[in-house]
Amino acid sequence: MVWVCRFFVITFLLAMLQGRAADVQKSEKDPSTNSGQTPKKVEPLSDKPTLKSAEVAIHTSGGEKRLDTCLFLTIESKDGKVLARVANAACSELKDQTRLRYTKSSDHKLALDVPAFGEERANCKGFTVKIWQEPAANTKALTPWEFDAKVTLKFADGTTLNADKASISFVDRGEGATAKFSSGE
């Protein structure tokens, strides 16, 4: 009995939705059914491309990043505004997480947080990237890790801005494990 009631309720709701869709289609085709109102054109907030996402692609060219070593990355505009960032990325104490293994010839992409979501493309040109690693405090020996990094800023109109650096080598903590580079635009 309950199933029969549910069936009729669902059927009724679907019929109502189909009728509503037909009314909308009819009003779009025939302006006389639009209650005398003129359809409003929706204007975009800005006709300039705005920042919607950012990512970094990493290709390990030599060595291996330890699982207990975390990556940090900050992207700043020319005037010092933080456009995108990631902290404590690609690190884990779980040794069985192969997706976190940055071994020779492996490729990885990390999505970045974008605190400057909606920033105009013109304000992002010439951005700078700082990438660094921080090993766990109890890490005694670090293994050299060599990689290429490509940062991509993606905009609402489908355009991108890129910055890349090849042959980054992290062997140490602190400044020895920091790389800085900028976009060509």
C-alpha positions as CSV (number, residue, x, y, z in Angstrom):
1,M,0.0,0.0,0.0
2,V,2.8,2.4,0.9
3,W,4.6,1.7,-2.4
4,V,1.4,2.4,-4.4
5,C,1.0,5.8,-2.6
6,R,4.6,6.7,-3.3
7,F,4.2,5.7,-6.9
8,F,1.2,8.0,-7.3
9,V,2.9,10.9,-5.5
10,I,6.0,10.6,-7.7
11,T,3.9,10.3,-10.8
12,F,1.9,13.4,-9.8
13,L,5.1,15.4,-9.1
14,L,6.6,14.4,-12.5
15,A,3.4,15.4,-14.3
16,M,3.5,18.8,-12.5
17,L,7.1,19.3,-13.5
18,Q,6.5,18.4,-17.1
19,G,3.5,20.8,-17.2
20,R,5.7,23.6,-15.6
21,A,8.4,23.0,-18.2
22,A,5.9,23.2,-21.0
23,D,4.6,26.5,-19.6
24,V,8.1,27.9,-19.5
25,Q,8.9,26.8,-23.0
26,K,5.6,28.3,-24.2
27,S,6.2,31.6,-22.5
28,E,9.7,31.8,-24.0
29,K,8.2,31.3,-27.5
30,D,5.1,33.4,-27.1
31,P,5.7,36.8,-25.4
32,S,1.9,37.3,-24.9
33,T,1.9,34.6,-22.3
34,N,4.6,36.3,-20.2
35,S,2.2,38.3,-18.0
36,G,3.0,41.5,-19.8
37,Q,6.5,41.6,-18.3
38,T,9.5,42.3,-20.5
39,P,12.2,39.6,-20.1
40,K,15.2,40.9,-18.3
41,K,18.7,40.4,-19.7
42,V,21.2,39.1,-17.1
43,E,24.3,41.2,-17.3
44,P,27.7,39.7,-16.2
45,L,29.3,41.3,-13.1
46,S,32.4,42.0,-15.1
47,D,33.3,41.6,-18.8
48,K,36.9,41.0,-17.8
49,P,38.2,37.5,-17.2
50,T,38.3,36.6,-13.5
51,L,40.3,34.0,-11.6
52,K,38.4,30.8,-10.8
53,S,41.0,28.2,-10.0
54,A,44.7,27.3,-9.8
55,E,46.8,24.2,-9.8
56,V,50.3,23.0,-9.8
57,A,51.6,20.1,-11.9
58,I,54.7,18.4,-10.6
59,H,56.9,16.0,-12.6
60,T,59.6,14.2,-10.5
61,S,62.7,14.0,-12.6
62,G,65.0,12.5,-10.0
63,G,65.2,11.3,-6.5
64,E,62.1,10.9,-4.4
65,K,60.1,13.1,-2.1
66,R,59.7,11.6,1.4
67,L,56.1,10.8,2.4
68,D,56.6,12.7,5.7
69,T,57.8,15.9,3.8
70,C,55.0,18.4,3.1
71,L,54.8,20.9,0.2
72,F,53.8,24.5,0.5
73,L,53.2,26.9,-2.3
74,T,52.1,30.6,-2.5
75,I,51.3,32.6,-5.6
76,E,51.4,36.3,-5.3
77,S,50.4,39.1,-7.7
78,K,53.0,41.9,-8.6
79,D,51.6,44.0,-5.7
80,G,52.0,41.2,-3.2
81,K,48.4,40.0,-3.0
82,V,48.0,36.2,-2.3
83,L,46.2,34.8,-5.4
84,A,46.5,31.1,-4.5
85,R,48.2,28.8,-2.1
86,V,48.4,25.3,-0.6
87,A,49.9,24.2,2.7
88,N,50.8,20.8,4.1
89,A,50.2,19.1,0.7
90,A,51.3,15.7,-0.5
91,C,52.4,14.4,2.9
92,S,51.4,11.5,5.0
93,E,52.7,9.2,7.6
94,L,50.8,6.3,6.0
95,K,53.4,4.4,3.9
96,D,50.8,2.6,1.8
97,Q,49.4,5.7,0.0
98,T,51.0,5.3,-3.4
99,R,49.3,8.4,-4.7
100,L,51.5,10.5,-2.4
101,R,54.7,8.9,-3.6
102,Y,56.7,11.3,-5.7
103,T,59.1,8.9,-7.4
104,K,61.2,9.3,-10.5
105,S,59.0,9.9,-13.6
106,S,55.8,10.3,-11.6
107,D,53.3,13.1,-12.3
108,H,51.0,14.8,-9.8
109,K,48.6,17.7,-9.8
110,L,47.5,19.7,-6.7
111,A,44.5,22.0,-6.6
112,L,45.3,25.2,-4.8
113,D,43.1,27.3,-2.5
114,V,42.2,30.6,-4.3
115,P,41.6,33.4,-1.7
116,A,41.6,35.9,-4.6
117,F,38.7,34.1,-6.4
118,G,37.3,36.6,-8.9
119,E,40.5,38.7,-9.2
120,E,40.8,40.2,-12.7
121,R,43.3,38.5,-15.1
122,A,45.1,41.8,-15.7
123,N,45.9,41.9,-11.9
124,C,47.3,38.4,-12.1
125,K,49.8,38.9,-14.9
126,G,53.4,38.6,-13.8
127,F,52.6,36.6,-10.7
128,T,55.3,35.0,-8.6
129,V,55.5,31.5,-7.2
130,K,57.2,30.3,-4.1
131,I,57.3,26.6,-3.4
132,W,59.0,24.9,-0.5
133,Q,59.1,21.7,1.5
134,E,59.0,21.1,5.2
135,P,60.0,17.7,6.5
136,A,58.5,16.3,9.7
137,A,60.4,17.5,12.8
138,N,61.7,13.9,13.5
139,T,63.1,13.5,10.0
140,K,66.9,12.9,10.3
141,A,68.1,12.4,6.8
142,L,66.6,14.0,3.7
143,T,66.8,12.4,0.3
144,P,67.4,14.7,-2.7
145,W,64.3,15.4,-4.7
146,E,64.4,16.9,-8.2
147,F,61.3,18.0,-10.0
148,D,59.7,20.3,-12.6
149,A,56.7,22.5,-11.6
150,K,54.1,24.2,-13.7
151,V,51.6,26.5,-12.1
152,T,48.4,27.3,-14.0
153,L,45.9,30.0,-13.1
154,K,42.5,29.4,-14.8
155,F,40.0,32.2,-15.5
156,A,36.3,32.2,-16.0
157,D,36.5,32.9,-19.8
158,G,38.7,29.7,-20.3
159,T,42.0,31.6,-20.5
160,T,45.1,30.7,-18.4
161,L,48.3,32.2,-17.1
162,N,51.2,29.8,-16.5
163,A,54.6,29.8,-14.8
164,D,57.0,26.9,-14.8
165,K,60.4,26.0,-13.6
166,A,62.4,23.0,-14.5
167,S,65.1,21.2,-12.5
168,I,64.1,22.3,-9.0
169,S,66.2,20.4,-6.5
170,F,65.3,20.1,-2.8
171,V,67.9,18.6,-0.6
172,D,67.6,20.5,2.6
173,R,65.3,22.3,5.0
174,G,64.7,26.1,4.9
175,E,66.0,28.2,2.1
176,G,67.7,25.1,0.6
177,A,64.3,23.7,0.0
178,T,62.7,26.8,-1.5
179,A,62.3,27.8,-5.2
180,K,60.9,31.0,-6.6
181,F,59.8,31.8,-10.1
182,S,57.4,34.0,-12.0
183,S,55.1,34.0,-15.0
184,G,56.4,35.5,-18.2
185,E,53.4,37.8,-18.6
